[in-house]
Amino acid sequence: MNELRRTVRSRPVVSFFLLSVGVSWSLWGLQLVVPYQPFVSFGLGFVFYLFGFVPHFGPLFAAVVLVWLAGGDLRSWASQIGRWRVAPYWYGFALLLPLLCSVGVVIASALLINAPWQNPFRTAPGYAPVFISFVITAFGLEAGFRGFALPRLQRRFNALVASVVLGVAWAVWSLPQLLFPGSVLSTFSMFVYVPAVIVFSVLLTYIYNSTNGSVLVATVLSAGIQTGLATSSTPILAMQLVTLAVWTVPALWVANFYGEERLAERLPPTENHIDLLDE
């Protein structure tokens, strides 16, 4: 047990990634092999649907286990999740950026590749339930990736490098979702998806650092990003590239305006539980 604690304390990010992948991939794999029809036959289709949320909480589970194993302060770590007292405009940013980018994707697709014009505001009300479901899954994701891994990476690297590293890790963690027929990610080319996740990671680092480590606000932005992808999900590679290009614009602006060291006006947040974990 002591050896395990030492490993976690000396390699917290690697430990987090391996445990997150192990838990989430195992649960996604179980979903692939367990048939859906028996659940429907017994009127339990909703149980199968609800189980689809569980793998997304692998990063949250991994973070809790690692903080506990290392003898860290779970209360300090958990306080990030409920940190809601931030300037109201950050909530506006988290909600409006995905909407603006979705509109930008529609306009750019129509202008650049002659895609059929679709009014995003006409269908927007129908995506409210989708957004709520993504808030649930994004909570499990962000509590681990932003709430646990990002502060530790920023102790070793600048904010931009930390975002890229975390983006690659996030893309690898979510790869099984590309295999699920009908899922949002199943239509995306891996060559577009991986750089897109890195772009999203930069934007999430920006809002996390700017709000002094609010996982709650990062969760809202993450859910908005995923909802935006759901609205523009398509197997057409040209449209996927347009989506990537549109989302890259605000990420480049953040990196250029604030600089790669912080990706925000303020210094990256330092939580008490980090000092207890990292030696």
Rosetta silent file (secondary structure, phi, psi, omega in degrees, C-alpha in Angstrom):
SEQUENCE: MNELRRTVRSRPVVSFFLLSVGVSWSLWGLQLVVPYQPFVSFGLGFVFYLFGFVPHFGPLFAAVVLVWLAGGDLRSWASQIGRWRVAPYWYGFALLLPLLCSVGVVIASALLINAPWQNPFRTAPGYAPVFISFVITAFGLEAGFRGFALPRLQRRFNALVASVVLGVAWAVWSLPQLLFPGSVLSTFSMFVYVPAVIVFSVLLTYIYNSTNGSVLVATVLSAGIQTGLATSSTPILAMQLVTLAVWTVPALWVANFYGEERLAERLPPTENHIDLLDE
SCORE:     score description
SCORE:     0.000 S_00000001
   1 L     0.000  -41.466  179.189    0.000    0.000    0.000 S_00000001
   2 H   -63.825  -37.450  178.774    2.830    2.377    0.849 S_00000001
   3 H   -65.439  -39.311  178.223    4.476    1.650   -2.504 S_00000001
   4 H   -64.452  -41.442  178.296    1.214    2.424   -4.280 S_00000001
   5 H   -62.180  -42.011 -179.995    0.909    5.700   -2.384 S_00000001
   6 H   -64.329  -39.461  178.733    4.448    6.664   -3.351 S_00000001
   7 H   -63.069  -43.956  179.833    3.731    5.898   -7.008 S_00000001
   8 H   -63.860  -41.421 -177.934    0.599    8.037   -6.964 S_00000001
   9 H   -69.147  -33.769 -177.890    2.394   10.910   -5.258 S_00000001
  10 H   -86.965  -24.874 -178.780    5.315   10.842   -7.678 S_00000001
  11 L  -133.649   60.884 -175.180    3.262   10.227  -10.854 S_00000001
  12 H   -65.537  -39.458 -176.408   -0.211   11.660  -10.182 S_00000001
  13 H   -71.427  -43.669  177.639   -1.062   12.606  -13.788 S_00000001
  14 H   -62.702  -43.148  178.421    0.076    9.299  -15.284 S_00000001
  15 H   -61.196  -42.027  179.117   -1.767    7.429  -12.536 S_00000001
  16 H   -62.238  -46.580 -177.638   -4.880    9.488  -13.207 S_00000001
  17 H   -62.834  -46.169 -177.868   -4.777    8.842  -16.947 S_00000001
  18 H   -64.170  -42.277 -179.832   -4.257    5.081  -16.601 S_00000001
  19 H   -69.266  -39.804  178.204   -7.018    4.687  -14.021 S_00000001
  20 H   -61.269  -47.503  179.451   -9.435    6.880  -16.015 S_00000001
  21 H   -63.498  -44.522 -179.079   -8.822    4.896  -19.191 S_00000001
  22 H   -59.214  -46.066 -178.569   -9.047    1.582  -17.351 S_00000001
  23 H   -69.904  -52.068 -174.583  -12.383    2.396  -15.728 S_00000001
  24 H   -67.965  -43.963 -179.556  -14.059    4.169  -18.660 S_00000001
  25 H   -63.447  -38.040  178.861  -12.837    1.831  -21.387 S_00000001
  26 H   -62.527  -43.041 -179.218  -13.970   -1.217  -19.387 S_00000001
  27 H   -70.565  -39.195  175.856  -17.453    0.229  -18.982 S_00000001
  28 H   -64.904  -39.198  177.325  -17.681    1.289  -22.633 S_00000001
  29 H   -61.814  -38.172  177.549  -16.521   -2.182  -23.636 S_00000001
  30 H   -63.515  -37.990  177.728  -19.274   -3.669  -21.496 S_00000001
  31 H   -63.295  -34.777 -178.096  -21.796   -1.509  -23.326 S_00000001
  32 H   -70.851  -30.800 -174.829  -20.585   -2.856  -26.661 S_00000001
  33 H   -96.485  -22.936  179.549  -21.022   -6.514  -25.683 S_00000001
  34 L   -80.700  122.914 -178.223  -24.225   -6.291  -23.614 S_00000001
  35 L   -69.839  144.154 -178.183  -27.253   -6.522  -25.953 S_00000001
  36 L   -82.517  -33.316 -171.708  -29.772   -3.703  -25.841 S_00000001
  37 H   -58.696  -42.908  179.266  -32.846   -5.686  -26.933 S_00000001
  38 H   -57.920  -35.221  177.943  -33.397   -7.664  -23.689 S_00000001
  39 H   -63.614  -41.614  179.911  -33.632   -4.389  -21.771 S_00000001
  40 H   -66.189  -40.307 -177.986  -36.287   -3.155  -24.202 S_00000001
  41 H   -60.104  -33.813  179.993  -38.206   -6.435  -23.997 S_00000001
  42 L   -97.684   13.223  178.752  -38.577   -6.027  -20.246 S_00000001
  43 L    69.914   26.575 -176.941  -39.367   -2.326  -20.473 S_00000001
  44 L  -117.023   28.140  179.654  -35.961   -1.376  -19.084 S_00000001
  45 H   -58.705  -31.701 -179.319  -34.532    0.480  -22.062 S_00000001
  46 H   -66.741  -28.773  178.368  -34.045    3.540  -19.862 S_00000001
  47 H   -65.797  -43.984  177.633  -31.688    1.529  -17.614 S_00000001
  48 H   -62.466  -39.332  179.045  -29.442    0.788  -20.577 S_00000001
  49 H   -64.347  -45.522 -179.327  -29.621    4.472  -21.530 S_00000001
  50 H   -64.758  -34.756  179.066  -28.705    5.623  -18.015 S_00000001
  51 H   -63.445  -24.296  178.010  -25.801    3.175  -17.908 S_00000001
  52 L   -63.619  -20.653  178.330  -24.394    5.045  -20.895 S_00000001
  53 L   -77.896  -27.399 -169.205  -23.638    7.958  -18.562 S_00000001
  54 H   -60.418  -44.802 -178.469  -21.523    5.892  -16.164 S_00000001
  55 H   -58.484  -26.322 -178.951  -18.274    5.587  -18.213 S_00000001
  56 H   -69.380  -13.475  179.506  -18.028    9.381  -18.374 S_00000001
  57 H   -94.321    7.771  175.442  -17.484    9.422  -14.624 S_00000001
  58 H   -57.073  -46.361  177.980  -14.258    7.422  -14.902 S_00000001
  59 H   -62.310  -38.490  177.245  -12.104   10.581  -14.586 S_00000001
  60 H   -63.820  -45.810  178.304  -14.072   11.722  -11.524 S_00000001
  61 H   -60.194  -44.909 -179.606  -13.690    8.298   -9.930 S_00000001
  62 H   -61.502  -42.289 -179.381   -9.971    8.234  -10.724 S_00000001
  63 H   -63.320  -45.293  179.787   -9.437   11.679   -9.202 S_00000001
  64 H   -61.233  -46.048 -178.955  -11.245   10.778   -5.971 S_00000001
  65 H   -62.129  -43.105 -176.203   -9.314    7.526   -5.610 S_00000001
  66 H   -71.787  -38.582  176.144   -5.939    9.163   -6.247 S_00000001
  67 H   -62.461  -42.818  179.057   -6.516   12.082   -3.882 S_00000001
  68 H   -65.346  -46.266 -178.700   -7.548    9.588   -1.203 S_00000001
  69 H   -59.684  -38.625 -176.333   -4.643    7.213   -1.894 S_00000001
  70 L   -83.049    1.028 -179.449   -2.099   10.003   -1.668 S_00000001
  71 L    73.059   25.165 -178.443   -3.512   11.246    1.616 S_00000001
  72 L   -80.413 -178.282 -176.939   -4.620   14.498    0.010 S_00000001
  73 L   -95.404   96.824 -178.549   -7.400   16.853    1.030 S_00000001
  74 H   -62.527  -35.825 -179.356  -10.576   15.586   -0.628 S_00000001
  75 H   -65.145  -40.681  178.770  -12.586   18.512    0.708 S_00000001
  76 H   -64.359  -43.281  179.751  -10.183   20.998   -0.872 S_00000001
  77 H   -65.302  -44.132 -177.513  -10.300   19.182   -4.189 S_00000001
  78 H   -66.983  -23.473 -178.168  -14.090   18.849   -4.123 S_00000001
  79 H   -63.578  -25.115  178.191  -14.497   22.568   -3.403 S_00000001
  80 L   -63.985  -36.306 -174.525  -13.521   23.312   -7.020 S_00000001
  81 L   -63.637  -39.245 -178.079  -16.571   21.469   -8.313 S_00000001
  82 L   -97.264   14.000 -179.157  -19.015   23.687   -6.477 S_00000001
  83 L   -75.258   94.035 -175.062  -17.126   26.947   -6.969 S_00000001
  84 L  -104.511  -14.767 -177.465  -19.939   28.969   -8.487 S_00000001
  85 L   -81.556   81.789  175.151  -19.098   32.465   -7.238 S_00000001
  86 L  -128.212  166.668  178.977  -17.379   33.825  -10.300 S_00000001
  87 L   -56.531  133.340 -175.891  -18.081   36.913  -12.390 S_00000001
  88 H   -55.179  -29.681 -176.609  -21.414   36.373  -14.220 S_00000001
  89 H   -66.049  -19.133  176.944  -19.868   37.083  -17.615 S_00000001
  90 H   -70.398  -35.437  173.774  -17.940   33.806  -17.393 S_00000001
  91 H   -65.309  -39.782  176.486  -21.224   31.923  -17.388 S_00000001
  92 H   -61.694  -42.668  178.069  -22.238   34.020  -20.372 S_00000001
  93 H   -61.262  -45.939 -177.275  -18.982   33.158  -22.114 S_00000001
  94 H   -63.336  -31.199 -179.429  -19.431   29.440  -21.406 S_00000001
  95 H   -87.110  -37.496 -173.001  -22.940   29.494  -22.856 S_00000001
  96 H   -83.875  -34.137 -177.883  -22.479   31.895  -25.764 S_00000001
  97 H   -57.037  -49.840  177.966  -19.151   30.732  -27.223 S_00000001
  98 H   -60.147  -36.902  179.047  -20.496   27.326  -28.350 S_00000001
  99 H   -64.808  -45.869  179.985  -23.587   29.021  -29.778 S_00000001
 100 H   -64.156  -40.035  179.298  -21.530   31.564  -31.713 S_00000001
 101 H   -67.544  -36.567  177.624  -19.181   28.873  -33.009 S_00000001
 102 H   -63.790  -42.134  175.820  -22.136   26.735  -34.102 S_00000001
 103 H   -63.895  -41.121  178.111  -23.533   29.693  -36.037 S_00000001
 104 H   -61.247  -38.195  178.359  -20.060   30.299  -37.462 S_00000001
 105 H   -64.235  -42.946  179.631  -19.856   26.686  -38.636 S_00000001
 106 H   -62.507  -46.900 -178.440  -23.200   26.999  -40.450 S_00000001
 107 H   -65.987  -46.908 -178.726  -22.212   30.263  -42.148 S_00000001
 108 H   -63.740  -38.592  179.406  -18.686   29.102  -43.049 S_00000001
 109 H   -65.098  -39.386  179.325  -19.985   25.787  -44.404 S_00000001
 110 H   -67.698  -37.981 -176.609  -22.509   27.582  -46.612 S_00000001
 111 H   -80.153  -38.659 -171.122  -19.908   30.035  -47.923 S_00000001
 112 H   -91.564  -35.961 -175.066  -16.896   27.748  -48.297 S_00000001
 113 L  -126.276   15.520  176.942  -18.274   24.365  -49.320 S_00000001
 114 L    56.706   35.892  176.980  -21.799   25.246  -50.495 S_00000001
 115 L   -71.756  150.005  179.290  -23.424   23.296  -47.678 S_00000001
 116 L   -59.236  137.495  179.870  -27.217   23.675  -47.352 S_00000001
 117 L   -71.998  130.284  176.074  -28.167   26.630  -45.166 S_00000001
 118 L  -128.174  128.605  179.841  -29.655   25.619  -41.812 S_00000001
 119 L   -79.072  106.126 -176.840  -31.000   28.143  -39.346 S_00000001
 120 H   -66.611  -26.314 -179.015  -29.373   27.155  -36.020 S_00000001
 121 H   -74.176  -22.944 -179.298  -31.743   29.360  -34.017 S_00000001
 122 H   -69.902  -35.941 -177.887  -34.756   27.506  -35.394 S_00000001
 123 H  -100.696   -2.172 -175.169  -33.697   24.206  -33.850 S_00000001
 124 H   -55.736  -44.392 -178.788  -31.924   25.631  -30.787 S_00000001
 125 H   -57.869  -30.632 -179.211  -34.808   25.037  -28.304 S_00000001
 126 H   -70.906  -13.560 -178.309  -34.748   21.337  -29.131 S_00000001
 127 H   -93.950    2.230  177.789  -31.174   21.052  -27.947 S_00000001
 128 H   -60.238  -47.112  176.775  -31.924   22.066  -24.345 S_00000001
 129 H   -63.023  -34.436  177.915  -32.364   18.404  -23.231 S_00000001
 130 H   -63.921  -43.973  178.987  -29.189   17.514  -25.135 S_00000001
 131 H   -61.087  -43.275 -179.378  -27.285   20.251  -23.307 S_00000001
 132 H   -62.376  -42.353  178.771  -28.567   19.047  -19.933 S_00000001
 133 H   -65.007  -35.669  178.042  -27.457   15.474  -20.642 S_00000001
 134 H   -72.126  -28.306  174.550  -24.034   16.752  -21.682 S_00000001
 135 H   -61.158  -40.569 -179.500  -23.782   18.753  -18.440 S_00000001
 136 H   -63.680  -49.524 -178.188  -24.092   15.449  -16.575 S_00000001
 137 H   -70.946  -35.552  179.798  -21.403   13.683  -18.593 S_00000001
 138 H   -66.273  -29.618  177.560  -19.159   16.753  -18.724 S_00000001
 139 H   -59.564  -47.437  178.907  -19.220   16.932  -14.934 S_00000001
 140 H   -63.925  -36.051  179.173  -17.542   13.527  -14.665 S_00000001
 141 H   -69.652  -52.755 -172.238  -15.021   14.506  -17.329 S_00000001
 142 H   -71.011  -32.999  178.275  -14.097   17.967  -16.070 S_00000001
 143 H   -59.488  -31.056  178.550  -13.838   17.055  -12.395 S_00000001
 144 H   -91.091  -54.757 -174.230  -10.976   14.780  -13.360 S_00000001
 145 H   -68.918  -47.223  179.076   -9.273   16.332  -16.369 S_00000001
 146 H   -87.479  -41.806 -174.960   -9.539   19.982  -15.370 S_00000001
 147 H   -74.174  -25.483 -178.421  -10.063   19.608  -11.629 S_00000001
 148 H  -113.309  -55.304 -171.206   -7.275   17.088  -11.032 S_00000001
 149 H   -75.860  -41.688 -174.133   -4.858   16.751  -13.957 S_00000001
 150 H   -60.083  -47.534  179.450   -4.641   20.322  -15.282 S_00000001
 151 H   -58.726  -35.090 -179.393   -3.308   22.016  -12.103 S_00000001
 152 H   -72.256  -40.346  176.956   -0.573   19.406  -11.842 S_00000001
 153 H   -63.777  -36.378 -179.002    0.437   19.733  -15.478 S_00000001
 154 H   -73.671  -13.470  173.103    0.596   23.518  -15.090 S_00000001
 155 H   -75.983  -23.598 -178.384    3.056   23.124  -12.247 S_00000001
 156 H  -103.472  -35.766 -175.989    5.466   21.512  -14.721 S_00000001
 157 L  -122.173  166.400  172.351    4.558   23.136  -18.049 S_00000001
 158 L   -71.671  170.012 -172.311    3.146   26.435  -19.240 S_00000001
 159 H   -62.698  -36.435 -178.526   -0.614   26.606  -19.749 S_00000001
 160 H   -68.630  -47.267  178.997   -0.493   26.024  -23.513 S_00000001
 161 H   -62.675  -42.502  178.141    1.712   22.934  -23.323 S_00000001
 162 H   -59.365  -38.677  179.521   -0.379   21.605  -20.431 S_00000001
 163 H   -66.181  -41.141  179.496   -3.504   22.092  -22.558 S_00000001
 164 H   -65.714  -46.266  179.014   -2.013   20.208  -25.502 S_00000001
 165 H   -59.360  -46.465 -178.699   -0.858   17.315  -23.301 S_00000001
 166 H   -68.319  -33.789  177.447   -4.242   17.125  -21.615 S_00000001
 167 H   -63.744  -42.566  177.521   -6.017   17.404  -24.967 S_00000001
 168 H   -63.528  -44.116  178.823   -4.148   14.392  -26.342 S_00000001
 169 H   -61.939  -41.620  178.341   -4.906   12.441  -23.162 S_00000001
 170 H   -62.381  -43.541  179.918   -8.568   13.441  -23.387 S_00000001
 171 H   -62.470  -43.074  178.831   -8.737   12.332  -27.031 S_00000001
 172 H   -63.909  -44.624 -179.726   -7.217    8.940  -26.193 S_00000001
 173 H   -57.740  -38.446 -173.936   -9.576    8.490  -23.236 S_00000001
 174 L   -91.927    3.874 -176.933  -12.636    9.149  -25.429 S_00000001
 175 H   -55.700  -39.293 -179.956  -11.587    7.001  -28.418 S_00000001
 176 H   -57.132  -25.784 -179.591  -14.067    4.168  -27.664 S_00000001
 177 H   -67.152  -21.189  176.562  -16.906    6.630  -28.274 S_00000001
 178 H   -68.961  -16.775 -176.253  -15.838    6.759  -31.922 S_00000001
 179 H   -91.348  -12.369 -176.805  -16.891    3.101  -32.159 S_00000001
 180 L   -82.479  113.558  178.254  -20.479    3.570  -30.992 S_00000001
 181 L   -60.031  134.469  177.970  -22.840    3.720  -34.011 S_00000001
 182 L    87.843   -9.057  178.932  -25.110    6.740  -33.815 S_00000001
 183 L   -77.150  162.518 -179.761  -23.018    8.598  -31.253 S_00000001
 184 H   -58.648  -41.294 -174.375  -21.941   12.191  -31.828 S_00000001
 185 H   -80.860  -15.387 -174.693  -18.300   11.179  -32.186 S_00000001
 186 H   -65.767  -20.169 -178.634  -18.902    8.177  -34.458 S_00000001
 187 H   -89.534  -11.107 -173.766  -19.140   10.423  -37.524 S_00000001
 188 L   -86.152  140.041  170.793  -15.860   12.256  -36.891 S_00000001
 189 L   -71.673  138.837  179.582  -12.571   11.428  -38.555 S_00000001
 190 H   -61.697  -30.597 -178.723   -9.873   10.740  -35.978 S_00000001
 191 H   -72.333  -16.756  173.633   -7.568   13.108  -37.886 S_00000001
 192 H   -97.644  -38.694 -173.843  -10.042   15.913  -37.213 S_00000001
 193 H   -63.926  -45.459 -176.756  -11.194   14.824  -33.785 S_00000001
 194 H   -61.558  -52.031  176.880   -7.791   14.768  -32.059 S_00000001
 195 H   -63.264  -30.590  178.063   -6.752   18.332  -33.028 S_00000001
 196 H   -64.592  -41.700  179.257  -10.302   19.496  -32.251 S_00000001
 197 H   -65.124  -35.810  176.418  -10.053   18.136  -28.711 S_00000001
 198 H   -63.951  -41.460  176.473   -6.726   19.936  -28.271 S_00000001
 199 H   -60.898  -45.887  178.335   -8.419   23.179  -29.351 S_00000001
 200 H   -61.352  -37.727 -179.544  -11.225   22.564  -26.856 S_00000001
 201 H   -62.522  -38.740  177.405   -8.633   21.857  -24.173 S_00000001
 202 H   -62.528  -44.977 -179.355   -7.037   25.277  -24.727 S_00000001
 203 H   -66.019  -36.830  179.068  -10.400   27.009  -24.333 S_00000001
 204 H   -71.364  -34.937  174.055  -11.217   25.027  -21.200 S_00000001
 205 H   -63.209  -41.347  178.809   -7.838   25.884  -19.682 S_00000001
 206 H   -57.493  -49.019 -176.743   -8.581   29.532  -20.401 S_00000001
 207 H   -74.657  -32.016  177.757  -11.889   29.503  -18.563 S_00000001
 208 H   -65.950  -47.637  179.401  -10.566   27.299  -15.740 S_00000001
 209 H   -66.944  -38.543 -176.484   -7.607   29.593  -15.074 S_00000001
 210 H   -69.365  -24.292 -179.103   -9.680   32.749  -15.508 S_00000001
 211 L  -103.709   19.772  179.856  -12.229   31.630  -12.898 S_00000001
 212 L    58.100   38.500  173.707   -9.604   30.583  -10.342 S_00000001
 213 L    84.103   36.318  178.182  -10.218   26.915  -10.999 S_00000001
 214 L   -82.921  107.476  176.463  -14.008   26.679  -11.259 S_00000001
 215 H   -68.873  -30.307 -179.900  -14.822   23.189  -12.492 S_00000001
 216 H   -61.047  -47.974  179.985  -18.492   24.173  -12.576 S_00000001
 217 H   -67.650  -38.405  176.455  -17.974   26.869  -15.227 S_00000001
 218 H   -61.646  -36.145  177.878  -15.635   24.560  -17.168 S_00000001
 219 H   -64.093  -41.225  178.439  -18.400   21.945  -17.104 S_00000001
 220 H   -62.070  -44.776  178.887  -20.877   24.418  -18.617 S_00000001
 221 H   -65.546  -43.288  179.800  -18.446   25.247  -21.436 S_00000001
 222 H   -60.675  -42.185  177.891  -17.612   21.586  -21.999 S_00000001
 223 H   -65.242  -37.997  177.320  -21.308   20.714  -22.237 S_00000001
 224 H   -64.796  -40.296  177.765  -21.816   23.585  -24.672 S_00000001
 225 H   -60.600  -47.229 -178.380  -18.945   22.351  -26.836 S_00000001
 226 H   -66.691  -35.605  175.806  -20.394   18.843  -26.970 S_00000001
 227 H   -65.694  -40.167  176.678  -23.855   20.201  -27.748 S_00000001
 228 H   -61.041  -39.869  177.359  -22.327   22.266  -30.547 S_00000001
 229 H   -65.668  -36.727  179.538  -20.695   19.145  -31.958 S_00000001
 230 H   -63.714  -35.205 -179.123  -24.024   17.347  -31.782 S_00000001
 231 H   -73.438  -24.317 -176.330  -25.648   20.070  -33.888 S_00000001
 232 L  -116.018   16.254 -179.749  -22.947   19.869  -36.560 S_00000001
 233 L   -63.657  124.920 -177.073  -22.209   16.145  -36.461 S_00000001
 234 L  -156.752  145.938  175.945  -21.660   14.963  -40.031 S_00000001
 235 L   -80.381   -4.491 -177.950  -19.646   12.293  -41.878 S_00000001
 236 L   -76.945  116.448 -174.336  -18.649   14.872  -44.506 S_00000001
 237 H   -60.783  -39.452 -178.376  -14.940   15.539  -43.978 S_00000001
 238 H   -59.737  -40.416  179.445  -15.066   19.047  -45.455 S_00000001
 239 H   -71.156  -33.138  175.489  -17.665   20.126  -42.887 S_00000001
 240 H   -64.191  -40.171  178.495  -15.645   18.563  -40.088 S_00000001
 241 H   -66.600  -36.553  176.050  -12.640   20.600  -41.184 S_00000001
 242 H   -63.777  -42.991  177.701  -14.781   23.745  -41.214 S_00000001
 243 H   -58.561  -45.904  178.487  -15.914   22.948  -37.660 S_00000001
 244 H   -61.191  -43.833 -178.223  -12.300   22.542  -36.578 S_00000001
 245 H   -63.393  -42.692 -178.552  -11.283   25.803  -38.268 S_00000001
 246 H   -64.447  -44.408 -179.611  -14.087   27.811  -36.648 S_00000001
 247 H   -70.118  -25.185  179.984  -13.310   26.536  -33.150 S_00000001
 248 H   -69.434  -28.475 -177.376   -9.600   27.139  -33.680 S_00000001
 249 H   -57.567  -54.583  179.225  -10.164   30.885  -34.095 S_00000001
 250 H   -65.373  -31.112  178.392  -11.050   31.655  -30.437 S_00000001
 251 H   -66.301  -41.521  177.183   -8.339   29.275  -29.211 S_00000001
 252 H   -65.783  -37.843  178.298   -5.702   31.093  -31.266 S_00000001
 253 H   -62.555  -44.224  178.935   -7.002   34.430  -30.009 S_00000001
 254 H   -60.562  -47.398 -178.394   -6.678   33.279  -26.383 S_00000001
 255 H   -64.512  -38.310 -178.432   -3.134   31.998  -26.931 S_00000001
 256 H   -75.545  -40.364 -174.506   -2.080   35.153  -28.767 S_00000001
 257 H   -76.652  -43.411 -175.048   -3.778   37.682  -26.469 S_00000001
 258 H   -97.237  -18.490 -179.937   -2.955   36.168  -23.076 S_00000001
 259 L    90.387  152.500 -173.877    0.233   34.294  -23.931 S_00000001
 260 L   -73.217  -17.414 -176.589    1.096   30.641  -23.641 S_00000001
 261 L   -67.593  -41.792 -175.372    2.358   30.892  -20.056 S_00000001
 262 L  -118.326  -31.984 -171.103   -1.068   31.460  -18.465 S_00000001
 263 L    55.603   28.957  179.910   -3.749   31.519  -21.205 S_00000001
 264 L  -169.788  168.212  178.374   -5.506   33.946  -18.850 S_00000001
 265 L   -70.682  -36.139 -174.236   -5.006   37.263  -17.074 S_00000001
 266 L   -99.929  166.134  176.054   -4.344   35.653  -13.719 S_00000001
 267 L   -67.403  150.023  175.650   -1.908   32.999  -12.578 S_00000001
 268 L   -56.664  142.944 -178.163   -3.115   29.377  -12.778 S_00000001
 269 L   -65.452  145.267  176.048   -4.920   28.390   -9.563 S_00000001
 270 L  -119.520  114.761 -178.426   -2.989   26.546   -6.867 S_00000001
 271 L   -95.757  151.900 -179.007   -5.093   24.270   -4.680 S_00000001
 272 H   -61.659  -36.543 -175.977   -4.083   23.010   -1.229 S_00000001
 273 H   -67.563  -21.193  179.198   -4.603   19.381   -2.176 S_00000001
 274 H   -65.507  -43.340 -178.885   -1.950   19.681   -4.902 S_00000001
 275 H   -63.014  -29.744  179.961    0.808   20.293   -2.365 S_00000001
 276 H   -76.898  -22.571 -177.319   -0.244   17.178   -0.501 S_00000001
 277 H   -95.386  -41.071 -172.514   -0.045   15.067   -3.641 S_00000001
 278 L   -96.377  127.649  178.933    2.969   16.375   -5.541 S_00000001
 279 L  -116.914    0.000    0.000    6.404   16.067   -4.019 S_00000001
